[in-house]
């Protein structure tokens, strides 16, 4: 059996380093605006689902959950959307408090920042509630 020569050891250590060190990914971010607020019963609220980033992107999808005990989803609007093609037409469920979407941005430049959807809500009671992404990519 032949021993590993000292000259090949740095090569193998370097190879292991590159195989097991995580790579940094600079991706776009889906977020909700405004992030926090307090409302009174009956208030009409508009919440934007937005995207921002410095890397090219051509599609995004997600499911956003609004607490149904706090808010009733009245409508969604894609009028100001940065996306110009919808793989899955934006939809919502009043009973589960979810909004889902899957959009595509078709352009020569794939840099996207702006509003994906606007969600119009009605506050069912005073206070605040957590609006979160159930999924997003």
N, CA, C and O atoms as CSV, one atom per row, in Angstrom:
chain,resi,resn,atom,element,x,y,z
A,1,UNK,N,N,0.837,-1.172,0.000
A,1,UNK,CA,C,0.000,0.000,0.000
A,1,UNK,C,C,0.883,1.236,0.000
A,1,UNK,O,O,1.856,1.325,0.749
A,2,UNK,N,N,0.532,2.170,-0.839
A,2,UNK,CA,C,1.343,3.371,-0.989
A,2,UNK,C,C,0.816,4.467,-0.074
A,2,UNK,O,O,-0.398,4.635,0.039
A,3,UNK,N,N,1.681,5.204,0.568
A,3,UNK,CA,C,1.305,6.312,1.453
A,3,UNK,C,C,1.001,7.539,0.617
A,3,UNK,O,O,1.548,7.728,-0.469
A,4,UNK,N,N,0.103,8.378,1.155
A,4,UNK,CA,C,-0.210,9.647,0.480
A,4,UNK,C,C,0.984,10.568,0.642
A,4,UNK,O,O,1.483,10.775,1.748
A,5,UNK,N,N,1.427,11.109,-0.458
A,5,UNK,CA,C,2.578,12.004,-0.415
A,5,UNK,C,C,2.138,13.357,0.125
A,5,UNK,O,O,0.986,13.761,-0.030
A,6,UNK,N,N,3.055,14.031,0.747
A,6,UNK,CA,C,2.787,15.326,1.368
A,6,UNK,C,C,2.285,16.352,0.356
A,6,UNK,O,O,1.492,17.223,0.716
A,7,UNK,N,N,2.722,16.274,-0.890
A,7,UNK,CA,C,2.342,17.240,-1.918
A,7,UNK,C,C,0.862,17.120,-2.294
A,7,UNK,O,O,0.258,18.117,-2.690
A,8,UNK,N,N,0.266,15.941,-2.183
A,8,UNK,CA,C,-1.138,15.770,-2.545
A,8,UNK,C,C,-2.085,16.112,-1.385
A,8,UNK,O,O,-3.278,16.322,-1.606
A,9,UNK,N,N,-1.570,16.167,-0.166
A,9,UNK,CA,C,-2.401,16.469,0.988
A,9,UNK,C,C,-3.048,17.855,0.904
A,9,UNK,O,O,-4.246,17.963,1.168
A,10,UNK,N,N,-2.318,18.920,0.552
A,10,UNK,CA,C,-2.971,20.240,0.419
A,10,UNK,C,C,-4.089,20.233,-0.628
A,10,UNK,O,O,-5.106,20.907,-0.460
A,11,UNK,N,N,-3.899,19.480,-1.695
A,11,UNK,CA,C,-4.933,19.390,-2.725
A,11,UNK,C,C,-6.220,18.807,-2.143
A,11,UNK,O,O,-7.303,19.349,-2.362
A,12,UNK,N,N,-6.105,17.716,-1.410
A,12,UNK,CA,C,-7.278,17.066,-0.818
A,12,UNK,C,C,-7.927,17.939,0.260
A,12,UNK,O,O,-9.153,17.981,0.363
A,13,UNK,N,N,-7.126,18.628,1.053
A,13,UNK,CA,C,-7.673,19.544,2.060
A,13,UNK,C,C,-8.419,20.704,1.395
A,13,UNK,O,O,-9.484,21.109,1.859
A,14,UNK,N,N,-7.860,21.229,0.319
A,14,UNK,CA,C,-8.521,22.300,-0.433
A,14,UNK,C,C,-9.827,21.827,-1.049
A,14,UNK,O,O,-10.822,22.553,-1.045
A,15,UNK,N,N,-9.824,20.626,-1.573
A,15,UNK,CA,C,-11.031,20.053,-2.161
A,15,UNK,C,C,-12.118,19.880,-1.100
A,15,UNK,O,O,-13.278,20.216,-1.341
A,16,UNK,N,N,-11.753,19.364,0.059
A,16,UNK,CA,C,-12.724,19.213,1.153
A,16,UNK,C,C,-13.286,20.559,1.599
A,16,UNK,O,O,-14.475,20.669,1.898
A,17,UNK,N,N,-12.436,21.581,1.644
A,17,UNK,CA,C,-12.880,22.924,2.036
A,17,UNK,C,C,-13.974,23.427,1.098
A,17,UNK,O,O,-15.005,23.916,1.560
A,18,UNK,N,N,-13.761,23.312,-0.210
A,18,UNK,CA,C,-14.740,23.806,-1.176
A,18,UNK,C,C,-16.004,22.955,-1.235
A,18,UNK,O,O,-17.066,23.460,-1.597
A,19,UNK,N,N,-15.910,21.696,-0.891
A,19,UNK,CA,C,-17.091,20.835,-0.913
A,19,UNK,C,C,-17.996,21.050,0.290
A,19,UNK,O,O,-19.212,20.885,0.188
A,20,UNK,N,N,-17.421,21.415,1.421
A,20,UNK,CA,C,-18.212,21.484,2.642
A,20,UNK,C,C,-18.433,22.884,3.192
A,20,UNK,O,O,-19.074,23.026,4.233
A,21,UNK,N,N,-17.939,23.900,2.547
A,21,UNK,CA,C,-18.187,25.274,2.976
A,21,UNK,C,C,-19.435,25.768,2.247
A,21,UNK,O,O,-19.499,25.673,1.021
A,22,UNK,N,N,-20.433,26.294,2.971
A,22,UNK,CA,C,-21.657,26.762,2.311
A,22,UNK,C,C,-21.378,27.969,1.424
A,22,UNK,O,O,-20.519,28.802,1.712
A,23,UNK,N,N,-22.122,28.029,0.356
A,23,UNK,CA,C,-21.993,29.144,-0.564
A,23,UNK,C,C,-22.992,30.227,-0.194
A,23,UNK,O,O,-24.100,29.924,0.250
A,24,UNK,N,N,-22.615,31.475,-0.370
A,24,UNK,CA,C,-23.476,32.610,-0.062
A,24,UNK,C,C,-24.367,32.878,-1.265
A,24,UNK,O,O,-23.886,32.972,-2.395
A,25,UNK,N,N,-25.673,33.002,-1.017
A,25,UNK,CA,C,-26.633,33.258,-2.081
A,25,UNK,C,C,-27.274,34.611,-1.830
A,25,UNK,O,O,-27.788,34.868,-0.741
A,26,UNK,N,N,-27.244,35.472,-2.829
A,26,UNK,CA,C,-27.862,36.789,-2.728
A,26,UNK,C,C,-29.181,36.733,-3.479
A,26,UNK,O,O,-29.211,36.920,-4.695
A,27,UNK,N,N,-30.266,36.478,-2.769
A,27,UNK,CA,C,-31.563,36.285,-3.401
A,27,UNK,C,C,-32.472,37.479,-3.143
A,27,UNK,O,O,-32.185,38.321,-2.292
A,28,UNK,N,N,-33.548,37.539,-3.875
A,28,UNK,CA,C,-34.563,38.557,-3.645
A,28,UNK,C,C,-35.372,38.191,-2.412
A,28,UNK,O,O,-35.379,37.037,-1.983
A,29,UNK,N,N,-36.053,39.179,-1.847
A,29,UNK,CA,C,-36.803,38.983,-0.616
A,29,UNK,C,C,-38.258,39.351,-0.815
A,29,UNK,O,O,-38.567,40.421,-1.340
A,30,UNK,N,N,-39.156,38.467,-0.398
A,30,UNK,CA,C,-40.582,38.773,-0.331
A,30,UNK,C,C,-40.863,39.314,1.066
A,30,UNK,O,O,-40.380,38.762,2.054
A,31,UNK,N,N,-41.643,40.392,1.153
A,31,UNK,CA,C,-41.984,40.939,2.459
A,31,UNK,C,C,-43.350,41.610,2.413
A,31,UNK,O,O,-43.922,41.817,1.342
A,32,UNK,N,N,-43.862,41.945,3.591
A,32,UNK,CA,C,-45.187,42.535,3.729
A,32,UNK,C,C,-45.041,43.962,4.252
A,32,UNK,O,O,-44.238,44.218,5.149
A,33,UNK,N,N,-45.807,44.878,3.699
A,33,UNK,CA,C,-45.750,46.276,4.128
A,33,UNK,C,C,-47.164,46.806,4.323
A,33,UNK,O,O,-47.984,46.629,3.422
A,34,UNK,N,N,-47.496,47.429,5.412
A,34,UNK,CA,C,-46.645,47.708,6.566
A,34,UNK,C,C,-46.415,46.440,7.384
A,34,UNK,O,O,-47.195,45.489,7.320
A,35,UNK,N,N,-45.326,46.449,8.155
A,35,UNK,CA,C,-44.994,45.267,8.948
A,35,UNK,C,C,-45.795,45.202,10.244
A,35,UNK,O,O,-46.137,44.110,10.697
A,36,UNK,N,N,-46.099,46.345,10.847
A,36,UNK,CA,C,-46.889,46.364,12.081
A,36,UNK,C,C,-47.831,47.560,12.076
A,36,UNK,O,O,-47.532,48.605,11.498
A,37,UNK,N,N,-48.972,47.388,12.729
A,37,UNK,CA,C,-49.933,48.474,12.897
A,37,UNK,C,C,-51.042,48.000,13.818
A,37,UNK,O,O,-51.240,46.796,13.981
A,38,UNK,N,N,-51.761,48.927,14.417
A,38,UNK,CA,C,-52.931,48.620,15.241
A,38,UNK,C,C,-54.166,49.161,14.541
A,38,UNK,O,O,-54.139,50.248,13.965
A,39,UNK,N,N,-55.249,48.395,14.595
A,39,UNK,CA,C,-56.469,48.775,13.919
A,39,UNK,C,C,-57.666,48.644,14.850
A,39,UNK,O,O,-57.634,47.895,15.828
A,40,UNK,N,N,-58.719,49.383,14.530
A,40,UNK,CA,C,-59.979,49.292,15.268
A,40,UNK,C,C,-60.962,48.481,14.447
A,40,UNK,O,O,-60.831,48.375,13.228
A,41,UNK,N,N,-61.939,47.916,15.116
A,41,UNK,CA,C,-62.960,47.125,14.444
A,41,UNK,C,C,-63.606,47.935,13.327
A,41,UNK,O,O,-64.005,49.082,13.530
A,42,UNK,N,N,-63.706,47.331,12.149
A,42,UNK,CA,C,-64.329,47.974,11.000
A,42,UNK,C,C,-63.372,48.757,10.120
A,42,UNK,O,O,-63.755,49.164,9.023
A,43,UNK,N,N,-62.134,48.984,10.561
A,43,UNK,CA,C,-61.161,49.711,9.733
A,43,UNK,C,C,-60.882,48.954,8.448
A,43,UNK,O,O,-60.801,47.726,8.437
A,44,UNK,N,N,-60.738,49.707,7.366
A,44,UNK,CA,C,-60.309,49.147,6.081
A,44,UNK,C,C,-58.798,49.276,6.023
A,44,UNK,O,O,-58.243,50.343,6.285
A,45,UNK,N,N,-58.148,48.196,5.683
A,45,UNK,CA,C,-56.689,48.141,5.713
A,45,UNK,C,C,-56.189,47.652,4.367
A,45,UNK,O,O,-56.735,46.701,3.808
A,46,UNK,N,N,-55.151,48.296,3.841
A,46,UNK,CA,C,-54.507,47.831,2.620
A,46,UNK,C,C,-53.084,47.396,2.971
A,46,UNK,O,O,-52.316,48.165,3.548
A,47,UNK,N,N,-52.747,46.168,2.619
A,47,UNK,CA,C,-51.436,45.597,2.892
A,47,UNK,C,C,-50.824,45.191,1.559
A,47,UNK,O,O,-51.483,44.566,0.728
A,48,UNK,N,N,-49.562,45.549,1.363
A,48,UNK,CA,C,-48.870,45.194,0.128
A,48,UNK,C,C,-47.920,44.026,0.349
A,48,UNK,O,O,-47.191,43.981,1.340
A,49,UNK,N,N,-47.937,43.091,-0.576
A,49,UNK,CA,C,-46.928,42.038,-0.633
A,49,UNK,C,C,-45.904,42.543,-1.627
A,49,UNK,O,O,-46.236,42.802,-2.784
A,50,UNK,N,N,-44.649,42.686,-1.185
A,50,UNK,CA,C,-43.616,43.303,-2.014
A,50,UNK,C,C,-42.438,42.368,-2.208
A,50,UNK,O,O,-42.284,41.366,-1.510
A,51,UNK,N,N,-41.613,42.728,-3.181
A,51,UNK,CA,C,-40.391,41.984,-3.465
A,51,UNK,C,C,-39.280,42.988,-3.709
A,51,UNK,O,O,-39.497,44.043,-4.304
A,52,UNK,N,N,-38.083,42.646,-3.239
A,52,UNK,CA,C,-36.921,43.498,-3.512
A,52,UNK,C,C,-35.675,42.640,-3.571
A,52,UNK,O,O,-35.612,41.565,-2.974
A,53,UNK,N,N,-34.694,43.123,-4.293
A,53,UNK,CA,C,-33.439,42.398,-4.378
A,53,UNK,C,C,-32.528,42.987,-5.421
A,53,UNK,O,O,-32.943,43.802,-6.245
A,54,UNK,N,N,-31.290,42.571,-5.378
A,54,UNK,CA,C,-30.285,43.056,-6.312
A,54,UNK,C,C,-29.887,42.007,-7.337
A,54,UNK,O,O,-28.994,42.231,-8.154
A,55,UNK,N,N,-30.555,40.859,-7.288
A,55,UNK,CA,C,-30.216,39.788,-8.213
A,55,UNK,C,C,-31.349,39.597,-9.218
A,55,UNK,O,O,-32.514,39.826,-8.894
A,56,UNK,N,N,-31.013,39.181,-10.425
A,56,UNK,CA,C,-32.055,38.946,-11.424
A,56,UNK,C,C,-33.033,37.864,-10.968
A,56,UNK,O,O,-32.646,36.867,-10.358
A,57,UNK,N,N,-34.292,38.086,-11.277
A,57,UNK,CA,C,-35.305,37.095,-10.973
A,57,UNK,C,C,-36.359,37.166,-12.054
A,57,UNK,O,O,-36.536,38.208,-12.685
A,58,UNK,N,N,-37.056,36.076,-12.272
A,58,UNK,CA,C,-38.095,36.097,-13.289
A,58,UNK,C,C,-39.416,35.546,-12.791
A,58,UNK,O,O,-40.400,35.561,-13.531
A,59,UNK,N,N,-39.468,35.052,-11.538
A,59,UNK,CA,C,-40.725,34.509,-11.020
A,59,UNK,C,C,-40.699,34.488,-9.499
A,59,UNK,O,O,-39.636,34.466,-8.878
A,60,UNK,N,N,-41.877,34.496,-8.923
A,60,UNK,CA,C,-42.016,34.347,-7.471
A,60,UNK,C,C,-43.389,33.754,-7.193
A,60,UNK,O,O,-44.339,33.943,-7.953
A,61,UNK,N,N,-43.463,33.034,-6.083
A,61,UNK,CA,C,-44.743,32.488,-5.662
A,61,UNK,C,C,-44.780,32.509,-4.144
A,61,UNK,O,O,-43.746,32.572,-3.479
A,62,UNK,N,N,-45.995,32.455,-3.611
A,62,UNK,CA,C,-46.093,32.443,-2.164
A,62,UNK,C,C,-47.508,32.270,-1.668
A,62,UNK,O,O,-48.477,32.377,-2.418
A,63,UNK,N,N,-47.596,31.997,-0.368
A,63,UNK,CA,C,-48.866,31.929,0.343
A,63,UNK,C,C,-48.692,32.779,1.593
A,63,UNK,O,O,-47.785,32.543,2.391
A,64,UNK,N,N,-49.563,33.766,1.761
A,64,UNK,CA,C,-49.528,34.665,2.911
A,64,UNK,C,C,-50.751,34.371,3.770
A,64,UNK,O,O,-51.857,34.198,3.258
A,65,UNK,N,N,-50.536,34.317,5.088
A,65,UNK,CA,C,-51.622,34.009,6.017
A,65,UNK,C,C,-51.959,35.249,6.844
A,65,UNK,O,O,-51.102,35.816,7.523
A,66,UNK,N,N,-53.225,35.653,6.770
A,66,UNK,CA,C,-53.777,36.727,7.585
A,66,UNK,C,C,-54.637,36.075,8.656
A,66,UNK,O,O,-55.464,35.228,8.320
A,67,UNK,N,N,-54.483,36.429,9.936
A,67,UNK,CA,C,-55.278,35.759,10.973
A,67,UNK,C,C,-56.773,36.014,10.765
A,67,UNK,O,O,-57.222,37.152,10.899
A,68,UNK,N,N,-57.558,34.967,10.439
A,68,UNK,CA,C,-58.977,35.159,10.126
A,68,UNK,C,C,-59.806,35.646,11.314
A,68,UNK,O,O,-60.905,36.168,11.128
A,69,UNK,N,N,-59.292,35.480,12.529
A,69,UNK,CA,C,-60.022,36.000,13.686
A,69,UNK,C,C,-59.859,37.519,13.810
A,69,UNK,O,O,-60.652,38.172,14.488
A,70,UNK,N,N,-58.828,38.087,13.154
A,70,UNK,CA,C,-58.580,39.529,13.221
A,70,UNK,C,C,-58.996,40.272,11.951
A,70,UNK,O,O,-59.449,41.415,12.014
A,71,UNK,N,N,-58.839,39.615,10.799
A,71,UNK,CA,C,-59.077,40.292,9.517
A,71,UNK,C,C,-59.956,39.453,8.600
A,71,UNK,O,O,-59.911,38.223,8.612
A,72,UNK,N,N,-60.751,40.152,7.810
A,72,UNK,CA,C,-61.493,39.524,6.727
A,72,UNK,C,C,-60.887,40.035,5.425
A,72,UNK,O,O,-60.801,41.245,5.215
A,73,UNK,N,N,-60.467,39.123,4.548
A,73,UNK,CA,C,-59.913,39.531,3.258
A,73,UNK,C,C,-61.074,39.914,2.358
A,73,UNK,O,O,-61.941,39.091,2.065
A,74,UNK,N,N,-61.089,41.179,1.917
A,74,UNK,CA,C,-62.176,41.684,1.070
A,74,UNK,C,C,-61.868,41.530,-0.414
A,74,UNK,O,O,-62.741,41.155,-1.197
A,75,UNK,N,N,-60.618,41.820,-0.802
A,75,UNK,CA,C,-60.244,41.717,-2.213
A,75,UNK,C,C,-58.724,41.758,-2.337
A,75,UNK,O,O,-58.014,42.123,-1.400
A,76,UNK,N,N,-58.246,41.373,-3.520
A,76,UNK,CA,C,-56.833,41.526,-3.842
A,76,UNK,C,C,-56.727,42.267,-5.166
A,76,UNK,O,O,-57.600,42.161,-6.027
A,77,UNK,N,N,-55.642,43.020,-5.312
A,77,UNK,CA,C,-55.448,43.798,-6.527
A,77,UNK,C,C,-54.044,43.556,-7.064
A,77,UNK,O,O,-53.068,43.572,-6.313
A,78,UNK,N,N,-53.954,43.334,-8.360
A,78,UNK,CA,C,-52.663,43.177,-9.023
A,78,UNK,C,C,-52.383,44.349,-9.964
A,78,UNK,O,O,-51.494,44.276,-10.813
A,79,UNK,N,N,-53.159,45.443,-9.803
A,79,UNK,CA,C,-53.022,46.613,-10.688
A,79,UNK,C,C,-51.626,47.226,-10.670
A,79,UNK,O,O,-51.127,47.643,-11.715
A,80,UNK,N,N,-50.983,47.290,-9.494
A,80,UNK,CA,C,-49.649,47.893,-9.371
A,80,UNK,C,C,-48.536,46.851,-9.384
A,80,UNK,O,O,-47.398,47.157,-9.028
A,81,UNK,N,N,-48.851,45.629,-9.789
A,81,UNK,CA,C,-47.890,44.539,-9.693
A,81,UNK,C,C,-46.726,44.681,-10.672
A,81,UNK,O,O,-46.899,45.125,-11.807
A,82,UNK,N,N,-45.536,44.294,-10.205
A,82,UNK,CA,C,-44.365,44.257,-11.077
A,82,UNK,C,C,-44.415,43.045,-12.004
A,82,UNK,O,O,-43.696,42.997,-13.003
A,83,UNK,N,N,-45.257,42.068,-11.680
A,83,UNK,CA,C,-45.383,40.887,-12.524
A,83,UNK,C,C,-46.378,41.146,-13.641
A,83,UNK,O,O,-47.401,41.799,-13.435
A,84,UNK,N,N,-46.071,40.628,-14.833
A,84,UNK,CA,C,-46.942,40.859,-15.977
A,84,UNK,C,C,-47.518,39.566,-16.555
A,84,UNK,O,O,-48.162,39.588,-17.604
A,85,UNK,N,N,-47.291,38.451,-15.881
A,85,UNK,CA,C,-47.896,37.181,-16.288
A,85,UNK,C,C,-48.110,36.358,-15.021
A,85,UNK,O,O,-47.233,36.285,-14.161
A,86,UNK,N,N,-49.277,35.745,-14.918
A,86,UNK,CA,C,-49.609,34.980,-13.711
A,86,UNK,C,C,-49.747,33.503,-14.054
A,86,UNK,O,O,-50.652,33.114,-14.793
A,87,UNK,N,N,-48.852,32.682,-13.518
A,87,UNK,CA,C,-48.922,31.234,-13.682
A,87,UNK,C,C,-50.128,30.722,-12.905
A,87,UNK,O,O,-50.894,29.891,-13.394
A,88,UNK,N,N,-50.281,31.231,-11.690
A,88,UNK,CA,C,-51.461,30.966,-10.861
A,88,UNK,C,C,-52.084,32.314,-10.553
A,88,UNK,O,O,-51.482,33.138,-9.865
A,89,UNK,N,N,-53.273,32.539,-11.053
A,89,UNK,CA,C,-53.964,33.801,-10.802
A,89,UNK,C,C,-54.073,34.003,-9.285
A,89,UNK,O,O,-54.456,33.076,-8.571
A,90,UNK,N,N,-53.742,35.202,-8.781
A,90,UNK,CA,C,-53.839,35.440,-7.340
A,90,UNK,C,C,-55.242,35.111,-6.824
A,90,UNK,O,O,-56.243,35.451,-7.455
A,91,UNK,N,N,-55.297,34.447,-5.671
A,91,UNK,CA,C,-56.577,34.054,-5.099
A,91,UNK,C,C,-56.504,34.171,-3.586
A,91,UNK,O,O,-55.422,34.267,-3.008
A,92,UNK,N,N,-57.686,34.160,-2.944
A,92,UNK,CA,C,-57.715,34.229,-1.489
A,92,UNK,C,C,-58.870,33.407,-0.947
A,92,UNK,O,O,-59.835,33.105,-1.649
A,93,UNK,N,N,-58.738,33.051,0.336
A,93,UNK,CA,C,-59.786,32.329,1.049
A,93,UNK,C,C,-60.109,33.102,2.321
A,93,UNK,O,O,-59.235,33.327,3.158
A,94,UNK,N,N,-61.362,33.503,2.459
A,94,UNK,CA,C,-61.772,34.216,3.670
A,94,UNK,C,C,-61.779,33.295,4.885
A,94,UNK,O,O,-61.487,33.737,5.996
A,95,UNK,N,N,-62.109,32.020,4.687
A,95,UNK,CA,C,-62.216,31.111,5.831
A,95,UNK,C,C,-60.854,30.768,6.430
A,95,UNK,O,O,-60.724,30.687,7.651
A,96,UNK,N,N,-59.831,30.563,5.586
A,96,UNK,CA,C,-58.505,30.235,6.110
A,96,UNK,C,C,-57.609,31.465,6.242
A,96,UNK,O,O,-56.556,31.397,6.875
A,97,UNK,N,N,-58.019,32.591,5.650
A,97,UNK,CA,C,-57.216,33.813,5.725
A,97,UNK,C,C,-55.948,33.755,4.904
A,97,UNK,O,O,-54.941,34.356,5.278
A,98,UNK,N,N,-55.980,33.036,3.782
A,98,UNK,CA,C,-54.776,32.896,2.961
A,98,UNK,C,C,-54.914,33.592,1.615
A,98,UNK,O,O,-55.999,33.673,1.040
A,99,UNK,N,N,-53.786,34.088,1.134
A,99,UNK,CA,C,-53.665,34.648,-0.210
A,99,UNK,C,C,-52.536,33.888,-0.888
A,99,UNK,O,O,-51.451,33.754,-0.323
A,100,UNK,N,N,-52.782,33.389,-2.098
A,100,UNK,CA,C,-51.727,32.676,-2.825
A,100,UNK,C,C,-51.540,33.302,-4.199
A,100,UNK,O,O,-52.475,33.836,-4.795
A,101,UNK,N,N,-50.294,33.222,-4.687
A,101,UNK,CA,C,-49.958,33.817,-5.982
A,101,UNK,C,C,-48.759,33.099,-6.580
A,101,UNK,O,O,-47.976,32.461,-5.875
A,102,UNK,N,N,-48.633,33.216,-7.893
A,102,UNK,CA,C,-47.469,32.718,-8.616
A,102,UNK,C,C,-47.349,33.536,-9.882
A,102,UNK,O,O,-48.088,33.332,-10.845
A,103,UNK,N,N,-46.396,34.477,-9.867
A,103,UNK,CA,C,-46.256,35.410,-10.975
A,103,UNK,C,C,-44.910,35.323,-11.664
A,103,UNK,O,O,-43.933,34.815,-11.115
A,104,UNK,N,N,-44.891,35.843,-12.900
A,104,UNK,CA,C,-43.682,35.858,-13.717
A,104,UNK,C,C,-43.455,37.280,-14.211
A,104,UNK,O,O,-44.397,37.997,-14.548
A,105,UNK,N,N,-42.200,37.667,-14.246
A,105,UNK,CA,C,-41.790,38.972,-14.755
A,105,UNK,C,C,-41.105,38.744,-16.092
A,105,UNK,O,O,-40.024,38.159,-16.142
A,106,UNK,N,N,-41.725,39.203,-17.179
A,106,UNK,CA,C,-41.165,39.000,-18.508
A,106,UNK,C,C,-40.674,40.341,-19.033
A,106,UNK,O,O,-41.464,41.243,-19.310
A,107,UNK,N,N,-39.343,40.458,-19.166
A,107,UNK,CA,C,-38.737,41.694,-19.634
A,107,UNK,C,C,-37.293,41.408,-20.028
A,107,UNK,O,O,-36.763,40.334,-19.742
A,108,UNK,N,N,-36.660,42.380,-20.690
A,108,UNK,CA,C,-35.248,42.220,-21.031
A,108,UNK,C,C,-34.382,42.302,-19.777
A,108,UNK,O,O,-33.337,41.656,-19.700
A,109,UNK,N,N,-34.811,43.093,-18.801
A,109,UNK,CA,C,-34.104,43.191,-17.530
A,109,UNK,C,C,-34.873,42.382,-16.492
A,109,UNK,O,O,-36.081,42.564,-16.338
A,110,UNK,N,N,-34.195,41.503,-15.788
A,110,UNK,CA,C,-34.858,40.673,-14.792
A,110,UNK,C,C,-34.658,41.181,-13.369
A,110,UNK,O,O,-34.857,40.428,-12.416
A,111,UNK,N,N,-34.267,42.450,-13.208
A,111,UNK,CA,C,-34.145,43.022,-11.873
A,111,UNK,C,C,-35.510,43.533,-11.447
A,111,UNK,O,O,-36.097,44.384,-12.116
A,112,UNK,N,N,-36.015,43.019,-10.339
A,112,UNK,CA,C,-37.369,43.341,-9.914
A,112,UNK,C,C,-37.372,43.841,-8.480
A,112,UNK,O,O,-36.764,43.239,-7.595
A,113,UNK,N,N,-38.063,44.947,-8.266
A,113,UNK,CA,C,-38.374,45.448,-6.924
A,113,UNK,C,C,-39.693,46.177,-7.036
A,113,UNK,O,O,-39.907,46.952,-7.968
A,114,UNK,N,N,-40.575,45.927,-6.087
A,114,UNK,CA,C,-41.853,46.627,-6.114
A,114,UNK,C,C,-42.965,45.782,-5.521
A,114,UNK,O,O,-42.725,44.796,-4.824
A,115,UNK,N,N,-44.189,46.195,-5.819
A,115,UNK,CA,C,-45.375,45.538,-5.280
A,115,UNK,C,C,-45.740,44.322,-6.118
A,115,UNK,O,O,-45.769,44.388,-7.346
A,116,UNK,N,N,-46.020,43.206,-5.440
A,116,UNK,CA,C,-46.501,41.999,-6.102
A,116,UNK,C,C,-48.024,42.031,-6.118
A,116,UNK,O,O,-48.642,41.857,-7.169
A,117,UNK,N,N,-48.631,42.254,-4.950
A,117,UNK,CA,C,-50.087,42.315,-4.791
A,117,UNK,C,C,-50.443,43.300,-3.696
A,117,UNK,O,O,-49.644,43.558,-2.795
A,118,UNK,N,N,-51.639,43.847,-3.777
A,118,UNK,CA,C,-52.219,44.610,-2.678
A,118,UNK,C,C,-53.410,43.815,-2.164
A,118,UNK,O,O,-54.231,43.331,-2.943
A,119,UNK,N,N,-53.495,43.688,-0.840
A,119,UNK,CA,C,-54.579,42.934,-0.216
A,119,UNK,C,C,-55.405,43.903,0.609
A,119,UNK,O,O,-54.877,44.607,1.470
A,120,UNK,N,N,-56.703,43.936,0.342
A,120,UNK,CA,C,-57.615,44.823,1.062
A,120,UNK,C,C,-58.337,44.020,2.139
A,120,UNK,O,O,-58.996,43.018,1.862
A,121,UNK,N,N,-58.192,44.493,3.377
A,121,UNK,CA,C,-58.725,43.785,4.530
A,121,UNK,C,C,-59.723,44.653,5.269
A,121,UNK,O,O,-59.765,45.872,5.101
A,122,UNK,N,N,-60.528,43.990,6.095
A,122,UNK,CA,C,-61.416,44.665,7.028
A,122,UNK,C,C,-61.085,44.103,8.414
A,122,UNK,O,O,-61.072,42.889,8.615
A,123,UNK,N,N,-60.818,45.005,9.365
A,123,UNK,CA,C,-60.483,44.561,10.721
A,123,UNK,C,C,-61.750,44.089,11.426
A,123,UNK,O,O,-62.749,44.808,11.470
A,124,UNK,N,N,-61.706,42.881,11.976
A,124,UNK,CA,C,-62.858,42.314,12.680
A,124,UNK,C,C,-62.924,42.769,14.132
A,124,UNK,O,O,-63.995,42.801,14.738
A,125,UNK,N,N,-61.749,43.124,14.687
A,125,UNK,CA,C,-61.708,43.577,16.071
A,125,UNK,C,C,-60.505,44.492,16.254
A,125,UNK,O,O,-59.603,44.515,15.417
A,126,UNK,N,N,-60.491,45.234,17.334
A,126,UNK,CA,C,-59.385,46.141,17.625
A,126,UNK,C,C,-58.149,45.347,18.011
A,126,UNK,O,O,-58.250,44.248,18.557
A,127,UNK,N,N,-56.990,45.907,17.725
A,127,UNK,CA,C,-55.740,45.269,18.105
A,127,UNK,C,C,-54.822,45.074,16.927
A,127,UNK,O,O,-54.830,45.845,15.967
A,128,UNK,N,N,-54.029,44.025,17.022
A,128,UNK,CA,C,-53.079,43.730,15.955
A,128,UNK,C,C,-53.045,42.219,15.734
A,128,UNK,O,O,-53.532,41.447,16.559
A,129,UNK,N,N,-52.473,41.820,14.628
A,129,UNK,CA,C,-52.361,40.400,14.311
A,129,UNK,C,C,-51.116,40.159,13.492
A,129,UNK,O,O,-50.623,41.073,12.830
A,130,UNK,N,N,-50.600,38.951,13.523
A,130,UNK,CA,C,-49.402,38.602,12.764
A,130,UNK,C,C,-49.775,38.134,11.364
A,130,UNK,O,O,-50.548,37.193,11.185
A,131,UNK,N,N,-49.209,38.812,10.390
A,131,UNK,CA,C,-49.381,38.432,8.996
A,131,UNK,C,C,-48.058,37.804,8.591
A,131,UNK,O,O,-47.010,38.439,8.703
A,132,UNK,N,N,-48.097,36.557,8.120
A,132,UNK,CA,C,-46.857,35.828,7.849
A,132,UNK,C,C,-46.907,35.118,6.496
A,132,UNK,O,O,-47.977,34.858,5.946
A,133,UNK,N,N,-45.721,34.815,5.984
A,133,UNK,CA,C,-45.611,33.973,4.793
A,133,UNK,C,C,-45.645,32.519,5.234
A,133,UNK,O,O,-44.816,32.083,6.032
A,134,UNK,N,N,-46.596,31.785,4.717
A,134,UNK,CA,C,-46.631,30.336,4.948
A,134,UNK,C,C,-45.589,29.675,4.061
A,134,UNK,O,O,-44.940,28.704,4.450
A,135,UNK,N,N,-45.445,30.222,2.859
A,135,UNK,CA,C,-44.408,29.765,1.935
A,135,UNK,C,C,-44.088,30.900,0.967
A,135,UNK,O,O,-44.901,31.801,0.759
A,136,UNK,N,N,-42.925,30.846,0.393
A,136,UNK,CA,C,-42.526,31.853,-0.582
A,136,UNK,C,C,-41.223,31.451,-1.233
A,136,UNK,O,O,-40.315,30.932,-0.583
A,137,UNK,N,N,-41.145,31.695,-2.514
A,137,UNK,CA,C,-39.904,31.424,-3.246
A,137,UNK,C,C,-39.807,32.301,-4.458
A,137,UNK,O,O,-38.830,32.219,-5.203
